[in-house]
Amino acid sequence: MLPRVRKLAVPLGSSSVAVAVQDAGPFSKNAPAAPPLVLLHGVGADHNEWALSLALLARSRRTLGFDLLGHGSSARPIGSDGDFRIRLLADAVVQGLHVLDVHRIDLLGHSLGGMVALDLARRFPRLIRRLVLVDAAGLHPRVALTPVSASLPFAPHGFHDSQRLLKTSINTPLLNNALVALGAAVYKGRRTNRPQLMKLLAAIASGDDCLTRRDLSRIRQKTLVLWGDGDRVFPVATGRRLAEALPHARLEILPRCGHVPPTERPVAFGRRVTAFLAAPD
């Protein structure tokens, strides 16, 4: 199936909201039967985060790239007030899967999406076969972030914010330049979701939505923790803590890579993910 973006009317609370999902693959005619792979992007991004790696990820299976609530073409629930939290984003994904009649998945989350993926694995364990966490949030910021990254403008406002965030996040010279930063500033400047992002980031910074070691110890899925060796947002030590706390996890390090492996090292990233998902139980 060629990639197409679908708009789903998803029940959430007492009403329904629009949730966008890119539905693609399998691209191979001889693809083995496998559960769909659900992709959850990082903060401020959308399903386009997977553009460079989609050909590999969707080669042998259906791939569903969700726009999280408050991102991309999904709804910005203005009336959510203090409830615009990780749980709300996760619930929208689950309800979207119900609308698509999908009841068993492999799940991949990057950065913010990793935190949403962990919440899903904790609360809906029967939904998920295998889990991939890529430079993922989820641990308390005081142990996950460096002092530099704790002050980053994750909801950038203008060119200088975008440039500073890019210089810290990306460890690839080809992408780490003023032209890319300008493009990111223009792209994100056209959006109207900054109030929601600020609310979400404040909730994460408070630590209320973070997972404890006890929470992580109850996640039983086989898990690949995939980390860029030059990540300056969540350093490799954070990846090690996460892998050690998950009972069935292994850590793999991507060399010459920062915080955004799907964009910085799309081929290496795609190959690591597909190899893990295809390995026998």
Steps between C-alpha positions, in 0.01 A plus 500: 500500500636843405515749788181691562395721790164413649292717732323294764211613720613356832280484812674664793312575819153635426579609144707401199820655367683484169812283499721485190694186412724417206412150380767331287633162394578225473697597191621144434254265328645203688489656847446248781204540730592740778313740727495863385783723620374817673734802495481780758707812426684752719377830642403762244528251211243287314490193274748667263773415752510154337528622140862385451459162672147404392611297198692263728253495788197432278670262258366186665210620714219750527628813672282755679663836575274691739495875546473529878230730637610862473736414213483493122146461368358353820270702723619757749254439782464855633260398774730239653638755749729324748423161346721549193732230622680187379200282591275704270741459208522126566123460526454673162740247341314203653164632386642566153613136481149388598356710216749331262402158643861432604536299820865387507802713411872551520563846643783748440530834679762771460569760772153620613352212301712262709333629815157449344608150390606412855165619635323280244716199586429551870122539468422287192751213512291260286495750214877499447719213378838676491619844598767730354610809695715751310679768706186488710354719772329335795745523789481796736665808343739537793669171406427496125613846387832678513503859640539631144212299356273586794504863384430429131197660327320178405209712376716745297382853439680636194831443324741535795307250712490257206872543434590436864279192518639368171865547605441298815277231348677425173849353487522490119684791331290477183183576700644726766509835323320831485301412186345193662430700816327768292290235327404349835407843637279576199342153511423514872411868489200420279355282772255601772586234758757684713261553798425127509869410476588736783229344718618149415866584566411656836321181602800290399744733679302459822577128492137399552482303175842334532537128559659362813733202507207299637286604201776400260558166673143401412545550126554148369535549123830436327641848454768658285642818653670679210714807574721743313851503644512879474156578641532824699132513597474160668859374536592135455501460880123559490463222246699268723279580800191430295631170361611383845157573649307308233504122559531391136689788340827531318685821421649569156705811428498672161841654426535851358145586597325753721146513634313434172612166347209472251627817330874489572565129429182378324651187340686379810196587712259313271722192480539475879126533554394253231758243612373516859134472399569209261706295748332179620332501841 
